[in-house]
Amino acid sequence: MTVIVRTPEGKLCLFVKGADVKIMEMLSPSSDPKVRSTTQAHLKEFANLGYRTLCFAYRDLDEEEYRNWAQIWSRANCELYDREEAIEKAAKIVEKEFILLGASAIEDKLQERVPQTIARMLQADIRVWVLTGDKLETALNIGYSCSLISSKMPTMILATNTEEETAAQLEKYVNALGSKRLDSRDVELALIVDAMCLDWILKSQVMRMDFLRLALCCSAVICCRCTPLQKAAVTRLVKHNVDGQVLAVGDGANDVAMIQEANIGIGIAGVEGGQASMAADFAITQFRHLDRLLFVHGTCCFHRITTVVLFSLYKNLFEVLLHVLYAFYNGHSASGMSDEVLMVRYNLLYTSVTVAILGIHDTPAPLHVMSKYPRLYTHFQDNMNIRNHLSWSANALLHAFLLFHTTLYFWKYGTGAFRNGRDGWGQMVGSYMYLCLVVIVNLKAMIESRSINILTVAGFLGSILTALIMLATDSVVATLWSFPIVIPSQAHYLGLLWALPSVQTTAFLPLICVICLLPDVAWKAISRTLDPSLLQHVVQSMKVNDNVLDMVIKQPLIKIADVVGLKSHLESGKYGFMFAQDDGHVMTQADLLRMYGAADCIPETQTPASPVGKTTFLSETSSLKSLSLGADGPSNENRESRLTTKDSGAKCVVLDETGCVNQAISH
């Protein structure tokens, strides 16, 4: 940062502050070498202590030099093309031949719960990179303090002065790891990169790709002395060459370029100002709030979006397949299964509330469960895949086949004569199929919903009730007069409610729902019992009902499976030293002896049993991305206990200068 001021004596002075690497390059040869050497020694000492440092310098300007430069600066600011490059060239004209004033150092403590937040992100298979403007020694201390790296972790350092040395050092590290380890994602290794090396790496296509392969196989990456442009360049490199999403977190104006370059930007509004938060997609006030933003709100948002997409695919494919099957039945003629108004109502009235409830209110798991187990974040990232698309599509095909052929069979052999003396074919059977379709789709949504309460039940049942009310309204109005805009003109359809045999058709409606949805319920119950997912493991370990199926369907099947010998993982007891009829009850040896008459056997001291069965279940799959952390983010000791992953599609969240702020609470 450079500023030109006029002193009270009328002299023009240019003052500059910045990183020592940049300031030392711009010093005049006449600058005092003693001040320079002393300042560098102090900078190294401060950096080893973890302080953030800045250098200060100045130079005098004469009036003529300033006037000439001011014209160049004004023209550069008015450029329409390559404006930033023109401004940079204009700044270099006066940013030279400085006299060193000295340096400053400040202790920048971590915010509250930064190490814990970083550790939880690592548990969720989120790759964390730190992009900082601090010196290498300060950056290492930041990595230790936020548990991103540890003293036992092998470290590779790229800190060279020339392009040839950088290429040689990078090639050495790549050859040392080998192609097998470079393709893995579970190497406990830290990579530290200096800004000068980063300049050479970003200029060469070959070195960029080698650096990216090397960085992705490491469990921690720290880039120090980064300029805002370098932060944005690293973010762009990861975003364009690795599958997944990049999240950038920063708290200062120097993080704005990085935040805007990432797929998603998060700004921390605090003592560093509001530039980062204003340029970001989301704004938070503390780094620890990133925990809930990712693992609660992020998980809920992704689950709701994927559920709406898959359910919309199912309900629309279900409707279209009925028309396709009807085309084979009517000989591919121009007659439709039902009128156009009913088709419009299907998406406009009968299923729109259902989709809205799934997209707004549905929660994949209790909020405290998602907050406690970060691995659930990775678990729900796998919702949107080819297998789920094919599964929902096959489900729609099965339901359409069952509904169409079962309804035709019932209409042919089970209805008998209609009360109005007419036959019941054509659009009458199609309209009845639509009524069954609406009921089945809404019940299917209720089964798939993970948040069953009064609001969701009212929404799902309200959609079914709306279809019945519209059917009754159409039939009543049709008996009075013709209303061709709303109701079709076929006479046998206009009085549908009055013409249908009430007993048979009323009884068939719940029957067809059971026929279509029973395979879904049975499949869910069997799969959750014999092959439970990570979510079921977690929910069962916390004794929380996942949804209404757990109480009604799943628990009885678990008991049956245990009786016939199919021992389930879900109902294993917490304690391994004694059997009890109640799995949650602890029976000690003294209790057993006392039960059989040894009343005098009383333990001298009673200590509470330790919950040895309490386990955090971690999935072996990782769908997520990696993360690039910026300047001041992260800390030290808990890194070794993290479960590593073999995700080949990891991406980076780029966080910068977010874990530390000037007046943060000390951990």
HELIX and SHEET records of a PDB file:
HELIX    1   1 ASP A   20  GLU A   25  1                                   6    
HELIX    2   2 PRO A   33  ASN A   48  1                                  16    
HELIX    3   3 GLU A   63  ASN A   77  1                                  15    
HELIX    4   4 ARG A   83  VAL A   94  1                                  12    
HELIX    5   5 VAL A  114  GLN A  123  1                                  10    
HELIX    6   6 LEU A  136  SER A  145  1                                  10    
HELIX    7   7 GLU A  163  LEU A  182  1                                  20    
HELIX    8   8 ALA A  195  LYS A  203  1                                   9    
HELIX    9   9 GLN A  205  CYS A  217  1                                  13    
HELIX   10  10 PRO A  228  ASN A  241  1                                  14    
HELIX   11  11 ALA A  253  ASP A  255  5                                   3    
HELIX   12  12 VAL A  256  GLU A  261  1                                   6    
HELIX   13  13 GLN A  275  ALA A  279  1                                   5    
HELIX   14  14 HIS A  289  ARG A  292  1                                   4    
HELIX   15  15 LEU A  293  GLY A  298  3                                   6    
HELIX   16  16 THR A  299  TYR A  329  1                                  31    
HELIX   17  17 GLU A  340  ARG A  345  1                                   6    
HELIX   18  18 TYR A  346  TYR A  350  3                                   5    
HELIX   19  19 SER A  352  ILE A  360  1                                   9    
HELIX   20  20 LEU A  367  LYS A  372  1                                   6    
HELIX   21  21 ARG A  375  PHE A  380  1                                   6    
HELIX   22  22 ILE A  386  TYR A  413  1                                  28    
HELIX   23  23 GLN A  427  GLU A  448  1                                  22    
HELIX   24  24 ILE A  454  LEU A  480  1                                  27    
HELIX   25  25 ALA A  491  LEU A  494  1                                   4    
HELIX   26  26 LEU A  496  ALA A  499  1                                   4    
HELIX   27  27 SER A  502  LEU A  530  1                                  29    
HELIX   28  28 LEU A  534  SER A  541  1                                   8    
HELIX   29  29 VAL A  548  LEU A  549  1                                   2    
HELIX   30  30 ASP A  550  LYS A  554  3                                   5    
HELIX   31  31 GLN A  555  VAL A  563  1                                   9    
HELIX   32  32 GLN A  589  MET A  595  1                                   7    
HELIX   33  33 GLU A  637  SER A  641  5                                   5    
SHEET    1   A 4 THR A   2  ARG A   6  0                                        
SHEET    2   A 4 LEU A  12  GLY A  18 -1                                        
SHEET    3   A 4 ARG A  52  LEU A  61 -1                                        
SHEET    4   A 4 ILE A  99  ILE A 106 -1                                        
SHEET    1   B 5 THR A 155  LEU A 158  0                                        
SHEET    2   B 5 VAL A 187  VAL A 193  1                                        
SHEET    3   B 5 CYS A 218  CYS A 223  1                                        
SHEET    4   B 5 ARG A 127  LEU A 131  1                                        
SHEET    5   B 5 LEU A 629  GLY A 630  1                                        
SHEET    1   C 8 THR A 155  LEU A 158  0                                        
SHEET    2   C 8 VAL A 187  VAL A 193  1                                        
SHEET    3   C 8 CYS A 218  CYS A 223  1                                        
SHEET    4   C 8 ARG A 127  LEU A 131  1                                        
SHEET    5   C 8 CYS A 652  ASP A 656  1                                        
SHEET    6   C 8 LEU A 247  GLY A 250  1                                        
SHEET    7   C 8 ILE A 264  ILE A 268  1                                        
SHEET    8   C 8 PHE A 282  ILE A 284  1                                        
SHEET    1   D 2 CYS A 146  SER A 147  0                                        
SHEET    2   D 2 SER A 635  SER A 635  1                                        
END                                                                             
